[in-house]
Amino acid sequence: DAGVIQSPRHEVTEMGQEVTLRCKLISGHNSLFWYRQTMMRGLELLIYFNNNVPIDDSGMPEDRFSAKMPNASFSTLKIQPSEPRDSAVYFCASEGSYNSPLHFGNGTRLTVT
Amino acid sequence: AQSVTQLGSHVSVSEGALVLLRCNYSSSVPPYLFWYVQYPNQGLQLLLKYTTGATLVKGINGFEAEFKKSETSFHLTKPSAHMSDAAEYFCAVRTLGGYQKVTFGTGTKLQVIP
């Protein structure tokens, strides 16, 4: 099992540009979480999907952020337009069942200049 | 509502010394509790978890944690620190029923001094 795969690992972009982060879940997992990690705010849950359906998006900062799960194994997080304050490490994590732990990808480090 | 408090954002121990990382939780229902470890430039990895049953839980790399309901605590310990234990550690809580949101603590960075 290759684990949760995120791409790209690093992204540097200019303010105003669109950014798309990608996540491939572990096969058979049916829940997906997107987190953002910064020094100031720690780990923040952005959105949670279960069986491809968004269950809780209360952590999405604002309308500039959107997330999709077009199929059971793949998700994208899009920021449009990006701003310097979006700079952070973005993690996705998948989960196989009710009380199983989360499996994290290695993250995408986003820098917006 | 649920929350997690990790006391001490930075902890330093000498190699071979006891490691104690503190975690207290708040939950209105019986929780599931987790400890995760994060090495530089990596995602979080599960160290151990408590769901039900035995309150002393053993995890990977010699770590263990004890669920104490009366103290609402789930402290992480290791008898003898190793240099490779230097990392950031996160406590997390998940409550049962309905939408099982996972709430993470703010993390504790462990430094191991040779």
Chai-1 contact restraints between the chains, C-beta under 6 A:
chainA,res_idxA,chainB,res_idxB,connection_type,confidence,min_distance_angstrom,max_distance_angstrom,comment,restraint_id
A,G42,B,T106,contact,1.0,0.0,6.0,A-B,restraint_1
A,L43,B,F104,contact,1.0,0.0,6.0,A-B,restraint_2
A,I55,B,Y99,contact,1.0,0.0,6.0,A-B,restraint_3
A,F91,B,G43,contact,1.0,0.0,6.0,A-B,restraint_4
A,N99,B,Y32,contact,1.0,0.0,6.0,A-B,restraint_5
A,N99,B,T51,contact,1.0,0.0,6.0,A-B,restraint_6
A,P101,B,F34,contact,1.0,0.0,6.0,A-B,restraint_7
A,P101,B,L46,contact,1.0,0.0,6.0,A-B,restraint_8
A,P101,B,K49,contact,1.0,0.0,6.0,A-B,restraint_9
A,F104,B,G43,contact,1.0,0.0,6.0,A-B,restraint_10
A,F104,B,L44,contact,1.0,0.0,6.0,A-B,restraint_11
A,G105,B,G43,contact,1.0,0.0,6.0,A-B,restraint_12
A,N106,B,Q42,contact,1.0,0.0,6.0,A-B,restraint_13
A,N106,B,G43,contact,1.0,0.0,6.0,A-B,restraint_14
A,G107,B,G43,contact,1.0,0.0,6.0,A-B,restraint_15
